[in-house]
Amino acid sequence: MSIPSSPNPTAPALVDAADLTKRYGAVQALRGVRLTVRSGEVHGLCGHNGAGKSTLVKMLVGLEHPDSGDLLVGGEAVTMHGVQAAQRHGIAMLDQELSLVPELTVAENIFLGNVEESRIVRRADRSRRARELLDTVGLHDMPTSRLIADTSLGERQLIEVARLLGRNAKVLILDEPTATLTDAEIEHVFAAVRSVVAQGAGVIFVSHRLDEVLDICDRVTVLRDGQTVAEQTVDTLTKNDLVTLMLGDLPPETSSEAPGFGTADDPLAGVEPGTGLSIKSLTVGTRVRGVDLEVPAGMIVGVAGQLGAGASEILSAISGLEPEVSGSVSVTDTRVQLANPLSSRTAGVHYVSNDRKATGLFISSTIESNLVATRLKAISSAGVLRMSRFRRSARELAELVGIDIRRLALPVGSLSGGNQQKVLVGRCLERPDLKVLLLDEPTRGVDVGGRAEIHRLIRHAAAQGVAVLFASTELDEVLDLADVVVTLYSGQVVAIRRRADTTLTEVFSDMTHRTTTEVA
């Protein structure tokens, strides 16, 4: 994939952000960030998690306001008060979560919420205008009367772009637009991007996929620790250059003691097969493709990958929650029936999702009720809950996970995020049938102290012989906790390494590049 050479550097600046700062309490999110996007260019925006990309993008679309600095649109200083104000200035964003309505037609979605275009009353005129916009993004054969529910994910991305163009967007912000797309769909999105910039628009391409940044972008701005550390044309950069700019000069890693398993060439050499979790050719729709993985009993395996790489889908599929799945999952040589949560739980698999409030906790119930929610049968007699056993069990578990027993009668929602997560992890540990523990983003939204406590509980589980598989987009967490690191890119395993044999730079490079570098 390649694009024409960089546009004229004297082309007018559509957006010019100068010295933007933003503080959230004790956290300095932005420290004088600069960004210039010109007419007719695709401008990449890169940075590791926490670099400040999301804060900057929110400022551009009116969801946040800088503490200081200037934002110029078309050469004029502006203050954005909300998304609609940004759209009036010609700035619109294609978010990772699409906002199309499945039950409406393509044309209806294109005009939905667009006051100006909604003045077109006649259906034929609307259809003609929708056709023009769809042609702009390469959807020449897409009927304007087709329901969104009958379109592919890639087509929906393009329809969303057409919708934004219908609002006279001069600057399109694409936030991880290819994270869940197939290679063919990515090509269609890139063709639409090229078409849009050829007409004089500017595109801000936010992505962790560095090979795609180098393929589609003319220039790239790199953020690190809330600062702009580079703004260069892509023809002067390599992928390794970008990795170095994003991570900075890391201190040399101290050599850790060689683990008592595997080798650098074969991370699981010498591990007895069939003692934990075994995954063969696991495929989940178009999001995960042919994953093979072994998680021996007593070992912690961490999955590293960017958002959309497929880690969450792998854990969800193992737990029986993905309907469109193939391959095989076994626990201690016992086959688990796919798409069957009961089969998974019966085999001793327990899953902590990445959304503790929506799928993990009974948020309005008490702390003690949440702690013993999975032990009700054990603390009941003849179908009657024995309150003495209930409270004793809750106290024992609270002491294990480090929660003040004096607060057990309070709603679990009164706990901090870290303590809520400890409740979820802790109640899994007390399951007598626990053989495999799955955790998706186990410390998301948790402070440093809470993170250390949760890591202690996870290590405790492994020490008891549990096979632990967790996923995290935070590389520091993966490298702190895992015995073996599995790296995903676009739904496929690209590397498996012992923690002792890898570095943060190597893992980051693997998870941001298409080329397979599997080690095993």
C-alpha positions in Angstrom: 0.0 0.0 0.0 1.3 3.4 -0.8 0.1 7.0 -1.3 1.2 9.9 -3.4 3.9 12.1 -2.0 3.2 14.6 0.8 1.0 17.6 -0.1 2.3 21.1 -0.5 3.7 22.2 2.9 2.4 25.7 2.1 -1.2 24.4 1.8 -3.5 26.3 4.2 -3.8 25.0 7.8 -7.3 23.8 8.5 -6.5 23.3 12.2 -3.7 24.7 14.2 -3.3 23.8 17.9 -0.6 25.7 19.7 0.8 25.1 23.2 -2.4 23.3 24.6 -2.3 22.4 28.2 -4.7 20.4 30.4 -4.6 19.2 34.0 -7.0 16.8 35.7 -6.3 17.2 39.4 -2.7 16.0 40.0 -2.4 14.7 36.5 -0.9 16.9 33.8 -2.5 15.4 30.6 -1.2 17.9 28.1 2.0 20.0 28.4 2.1 22.4 25.5 0.9 20.2 22.7 1.2 21.4 19.1 -0.7 20.0 16.0 -1.1 21.4 12.5 -3.4 19.8 9.9 -3.3 21.1 6.4 -5.7 20.9 3.5 -5.3 17.8 1.4 -3.3 15.7 3.9 -3.7 12.6 6.1 -2.1 13.5 9.4 -1.2 10.7 11.8 -1.5 11.1 15.5 0.4 8.5 17.5 1.3 7.9 21.1 1.4 5.2 23.7 -1.6 4.8 26.2 -1.7 7.9 28.4 0.3 10.1 25.9 -2.5 12.6 25.6 -4.1 11.6 22.3 -7.6 11.3 23.6 -7.5 14.6 25.5 -6.3 16.4 22.4 -8.9 14.8 20.2 -11.6 15.8 22.7 -10.5 19.4 22.6 -10.7 19.4 18.8 -14.3 18.2 18.9 -15.4 20.4 21.8 -15.7 17.8 24.5 -12.8 19.3 26.6 -11.4 22.8 26.9 -7.7 23.6 27.2 -6.4 25.3 30.4 -4.2 27.4 28.1 -3.0 27.6 24.5 -4.7 28.5 21.3 -6.9 26.5 18.8 -7.2 28.0 15.3 -9.6 26.8 12.6 -9.0 28.3 9.2 -6.6 30.8 10.8 -9.1 32.1 13.3 -9.0 31.5 17.0 -12.0 29.5 18.3 -13.4 28.2 21.5 -15.3 24.9 21.0 -18.4 24.5 23.2 -19.6 21.0 22.3 -19.6 18.7 19.4 -22.1 20.8 17.4 -19.9 23.8 17.7 -17.0 21.8 16.3 -19.2 20.6 13.4 -20.1 24.2 12.6 -16.4 24.8 12.3 -16.1 21.8 10.0 -14.5 19.3 12.4 -16.1 15.9 12.9 -15.0 12.6 14.4 -15.5 9.0 13.4 -15.4 7.3 16.8 -14.5 3.7 17.6 -18.1 3.2 18.5 -20.3 3.8 15.5 -23.5 5.8 16.0 -25.6 4.4 13.1 -29.1 3.1 13.8 -29.4 -0.5 12.5 -33.2 -0.3 11.9 -32.9 2.8 9.6 -31.9 2.9 6.0 -28.5 4.1 4.7 -30.1 7.4 3.5 -32.0 7.9 6.8 -28.8 7.5 8.8 -26.9 9.9 6.6 -29.4 12.7 7.3 -30.1 11.7 10.9 -29.4 14.7 13.2 -28.3 16.9 10.3 -30.4 20.0 10.5 -29.2 21.5 7.2 -29.6 18.4 5.1 -32.9 17.5 6.8 -34.5 20.5 5.0 -34.4 18.3 1.9 -38.0 17.1 2.1 -38.5 15.0 -1.0 -37.3 11.4 -0.7 -36.0 11.4 -4.2 -33.8 14.5 -3.5 -32.6 12.9 -0.3 -31.7 9.7 -2.1 -29.9 11.7 -4.7 -27.8 13.6 -2.1 -27.1 10.3 -0.2 -26.0 8.8 -3.5 -23.5 11.6 -4.1 -22.0 11.2 -0.6 -21.8 7.4 -0.9 -20.0 7.7 -4.2 -17.5 10.0 -2.5 -16.4 7.2 -0.2 -16.4 4.5 -2.9 -19.8 2.9 -2.0 -21.0 3.1 -5.7 -23.1 0.0 -5.5 -24.6 0.6 -2.0 -28.4 1.1 -2.3 -29.5 4.1 -0.3 -32.6 2.1 0.8 -30.6 -0.7 2.4 -31.0 -1.1 6.2 -27.8 -0.5 8.2 -28.4 -3.9 9.8 -27.8 -5.5 6.4 -24.4 -3.9 5.9 -20.9 -5.1 6.9 -18.8 -3.4 9.6 -16.5 -2.0 6.9 -19.4 -0.6 5.0 -20.7 1.0 8.1 -17.4 2.8 8.7 -17.7 4.2 5.2 -21.3 5.2 5.6 -20.3 7.0 8.8 -17.6 8.9 6.9 -20.2 9.8 4.2 -22.5 11.0 6.9 -19.8 13.3 8.3 -19.0 14.7 4.9 -22.7 15.5 4.6 -22.2 17.8 7.5 -19.6 19.8 5.5 -16.7 18.4 7.5 -13.4 19.9 6.4 -11.4 18.0 9.0 -12.2 14.3 9.7 -10.8 12.7 12.8 -10.7 8.9 12.4 -10.1 7.2 15.8 -8.7 3.7 15.4 -10.9 3.2 12.2 -9.4 -0.1 11.2 -9.4 -1.8 14.6 -12.1 -4.4 13.8 -12.0 -4.5 10.0 -10.7 -7.2 7.6 -7.9 -6.4 5.2 -10.3 -5.9 2.3 -12.4 -3.5 4.4 -9.3 -1.6 5.4 -8.4 -1.1 1.8 -11.9 0.4 1.2 -11.5 2.8 4.1 -8.1 3.9 2.9 -9.5 4.5 -0.6 -12.2 6.7 0.9 -9.6 8.6 2.9 -7.6 9.3 -0.2 -10.7 10.4 -2.0 -11.6 12.8 0.8 -8.2 14.5 1.0 -8.0 14.7 -2.8 -11.0 17.1 -2.5 -9.1 19.4 -0.1 -10.2 18.0 3.3 -7.8 17.1 6.1 -7.9 13.8 7.9 -6.4 13.1 11.4 -5.7 9.4 11.6 -5.4 8.1 15.1 -4.0 4.6 15.3 -1.7 2.3 17.1 -1.1 0.3 13.9 2.1 1.9 12.9 2.4 0.2 9.6 -0.9 1.7 8.6 0.2 5.1 9.8 3.2 4.9 7.5 1.0 3.6 4.6 -1.8 6.1 4.6 -0.4 9.3 6.3 1.5 12.2 4.8 2.8 13.5 8.1 2.6 12.3 11.7 2.6 14.0 15.1 3.9 11.9 18.0 2.9 12.6 21.6 4.6 11.3 24.7 3.8 12.2 28.3 1.4 14.9 27.2 4.0 16.6 24.9 4.6 16.8 21.1 7.9 15.1 20.6 7.9 15.0 16.8 6.0 16.3 13.7 7.5 14.8 10.6 6.7 13.6 7.1 6.3 9.8 7.0 9.0 9.4 4.3 11.6 10.3 6.9 10.5 7.7 9.4 10.5 3.9 9.9 8.4 1.9 12.2 11.3 1.6 14.6 11.7 5.4 14.6 8.0 5.7 15.6 8.4 3.1 18.4 11.4 5.0 19.8 9.6 8.4 19.6 6.5 7.0 21.4 8.4 5.2 24.2 11.4 7.5 24.6 14.8 6.4 25.9 13.9 3.5 28.3 16.3 2.6 31.1 18.1 -0.7 30.5 16.0 -3.6 31.8 17.7 -5.5 34.6 18.1 -9.2 33.8 15.5 -11.3 35.8 16.2 -14.7 37.1 15.5 -17.4 34.5 12.2 -19.0 35.2 12.0 -22.7 35.9 10.2 -23.5 32.7 10.8 -23.2 28.9 13.5 -21.7 26.9 13.9 -18.5 24.9 13.1 -20.5 21.7 10.3 -22.6 23.2 8.6 -20.7 26.1 6.6 -23.8 27.2 9.2 -26.5 26.8 9.1 -29.0 29.5 5.6 -28.0 30.7 3.4 -31.0 31.2 0.6 -30.8 28.6 -3.0 -31.1 29.5 -2.7 -29.6 33.0 -4.5 -26.4 32.4 -6.1 -24.5 29.5 -5.6 -25.6 25.9 -6.9 -23.6 22.9 -6.7 -24.9 19.3 -7.6 -23.0 16.2 -9.9 -20.6 18.0 -11.7 -18.3 15.6 -14.3 -15.7 16.6 -16.2 -14.2 13.7 -13.7 -12.1 11.7 -12.1 -10.7 14.9 -10.0 -13.7 16.0 -8.3 -16.1 13.6 -6.8 -19.5 14.3 -5.4 -18.9 17.8 -3.5 -21.7 19.4 -2.5 -21.2 23.0 -1.5 -23.3 26.1 -1.9 -22.0 29.7 -0.5 -24.6 32.1 -1.8 -24.9 35.6 0.0 -22.6 38.0 1.1 -20.2 35.2 0.1 -16.6 34.5 -0.1 -15.8 30.7 -0.6 -12.2 29.7 -2.1 -11.2 26.4 -0.8 -7.9 25.0 -2.6 -6.1 22.2 -4.1 -2.8 21.2 -7.8 -2.2 21.5 -9.6 -4.3 18.8 -6.7 -6.8 18.5 -9.0 -9.6 19.7 -7.9 -10.3 23.3 -11.3 -9.6 24.8 -13.0 -11.8 22.2 -10.6 -14.7 23.1 -11.5 -14.5 26.8 -15.2 -14.2 26.1 -15.1 -17.1 23.7 -13.3 -19.4 26.2 -16.0 -18.5 28.8 -18.7 -19.5 26.3 -20.1 -16.1 25.6 -19.3 -15.8 21.9 -22.0 -17.3 19.6 -20.0 -17.1 16.4 -17.0 -19.3 17.3 -15.1 -22.3 16.1 -12.0 -24.3 17.2 -11.6 -26.2 20.5 -11.1 -25.3 24.2 -10.1 -27.9 26.7 -9.5 -27.8 30.5 -7.2 -30.5 31.9 -7.9 -32.6 28.7 -11.7 -32.2 29.1 -13.3 -30.6 26.0 -15.4 -27.5 26.7 -18.5 -27.0 24.5 -18.2 -23.7 22.7 -20.8 -21.0 23.0 -22.0 -22.6 26.2 -21.3 -20.7 29.4 -22.6 -23.5 31.6 -20.1 -26.0 30.0 -17.3 -23.5 30.6 -18.2 -22.9 34.3 -18.7 -26.7 34.8 -15.1 -27.2 33.6 -13.9 -24.8 36.2 -13.5 -21.7 34.0 -14.3 -18.3 35.7 -14.3 -15.0 33.9 -13.9 -11.4 35.1 -15.0 -9.1 32.3 -13.6 -5.7 31.5 -16.8 -4.0 32.7 -17.2 -4.7 36.4 -20.4 -2.6 36.8 -22.3 -3.9 33.8 -21.4 -7.6 33.9 -19.7 -8.4 37.2 -21.1 -6.7 40.2 -24.6 -6.4 41.6 -24.0 -2.7 42.1 -27.0 -1.9 44.3 -26.4 -4.9 46.6 -24.2 -5.0 49.7 -20.5 -5.8 49.7 -21.0 -9.0 51.5 -23.8 -10.1 49.1 -21.4 -9.6 46.2 -18.5 -11.4 47.9 -20.5 -14.6 48.5 -22.7 -14.4 45.3 -21.0 -17.5 43.9 -21.1 -19.5 47.2 -24.8 -19.4 48.0 -25.2 -23.2 47.6 -22.3 -23.9 50.0 -23.7 -21.6 52.7 -27.3 -22.8 52.4 -29.0 -25.8 54.0 -32.1 -27.5 52.5 -32.5 -24.5 50.2 -32.4 -22.0 53.1 -29.6 -19.4 53.3 -27.9 -19.7 56.7 -27.0 -16.1 57.8 -24.3 -17.2 60.2 -22.5 -19.0 57.3 -23.2 -16.1 55.0 -21.6 -13.5 57.3 -18.7 -15.8 58.2 -18.0 -16.5 54.6 -18.2 -12.8 53.7 -15.7 -11.9 56.5 -13.2 -14.6 55.5 -13.3 -13.4 51.9 -13.1 -9.8 52.8 -9.9 -10.5 54.9 -8.4 -12.4 52.0 -8.8 -9.5 49.5 -8.1 -6.8 52.0 -11.5 -5.1 52.4 -12.6 -3.5 55.8 -15.0 -6.0 57.3 -16.8 -3.1 59.1 -18.1 -1.9 55.7 -19.6 -5.2 54.5 -23.2 -4.1 54.9 -22.7 -1.0 52.7 -23.5 -1.1 48.9 -20.7 -2.4 46.8 -21.0 0.8 44.7 -19.6 2.7 47.7 -16.2 1.0 47.2 -13.4 2.5 45.1 -12.8 1.0 41.7 -9.9 -1.0 43.0 -11.9 -2.5 45.9 -14.7 -3.3 43.6 -12.3 -5.2 41.3 -10.9 -7.0 44.4 -14.4 -8.2 45.2 -14.7 -9.7 41.7 -11.3 -11.4 41.7 -11.6 -12.5 45.3 -14.9 -14.3 45.0 -13.5 -16.3 42.0 -10.5 -17.4 44.1 -12.8 -19.1 46.6 -14.5 -21.2 44.1 -13.6 -24.8 45.0 -13.9 -25.8 41.3 -11.6 -23.0 40.0 -9.2 -24.3 37.4 -8.9 -21.5 34.9 -9.1 -17.8 35.8 -9.8 -15.3 32.9 -9.4 -11.6 33.5 -10.0 -8.8 30.9 -8.3 -5.6 31.9 -8.0 -6.6 35.6 -6.9 -3.2 36.8 -8.6 -0.7 34.5 -9.4 2.4 36.4 -7.6 1.2 39.5 -5.0 3.2 41.4 -1.5 2.0 42.0 -2.2 0.6 45.4 -5.3 -1.3 44.2 -3.4 -2.6 41.3 -0.7 -4.1 43.5 -3.4 -5.8 45.7 -5.1 -7.3 42.6 -1.8 -8.6 41.3 -1.2 -10.2 44.7 -4.6 -12.0 44.4 -3.8 -13.2 40.9 -0.4 -14.5 41.9 -2.1 -16.2 44.9 -4.5 -18.0 42.4 -1.5 -19.2 40.3 0.3 -20.4 43.4 -2.8 -22.6 44.1 -2.4 -24.3 40.7 -4.9 -22.2 38.8 -4.2 -21.5 35.1 -4.4 -17.7 34.7 -5.0 -15.9 31.4 -5.4 -12.2 31.4 -5.6 -9.4 28.8 -4.4 -5.9 29.2 -3.7 -2.9 26.9 -1.2 -1.7 29.5 2.2 -3.1 28.7 3.6 -2.3 32.1 1.0 -4.5 33.7 1.6 -7.4 31.3 5.3 -7.3 31.9 4.9 -6.9 35.7 2.5 -9.8 36.1 2.9 -12.4 33.4 5.1 -15.5 33.3 4.6 -15.7 29.5 3.6 -12.9 27.2 1.4 -13.5 24.2 1.2 -10.7 21.7 -1.8 -10.2 19.3 -2.1 -8.2 16.2 -5.3 -8.0 14.2 -6.8 -11.1 15.8 -3.7 -13.3 15.4 -0.9 -14.4 17.7 2.3 -12.8 16.4 4.7 -13.7 19.3 4.9 -15.8 22.4 7.8 -15.2 24.8 8.8 -15.8 28.4 8.7 -12.6 30.4 12.4 -13.1 31.2 13.2 -13.1 27.5 11.4 -10.0 26.3 11.3 -6.2 26.7 8.7 -3.6 26.6 10.1 -2.3 23.3 9.8 -5.7 21.7 6.3 -6.3 22.8 5.2 -2.8 21.7 6.8 -3.3 18.3 5.0 -6.7 17.9 1.6 -5.3 18.8 1.8 -2.3 16.4 3.1 -4.1 13.3 1.4 -6.5 10.8 4.5 -8.7 10.3 4.4 -12.0 12.2 7.3 -12.5 14.5 6.1 -15.6 16.3 8.5 -17.2 18.8 7.8 -20.8 19.7 
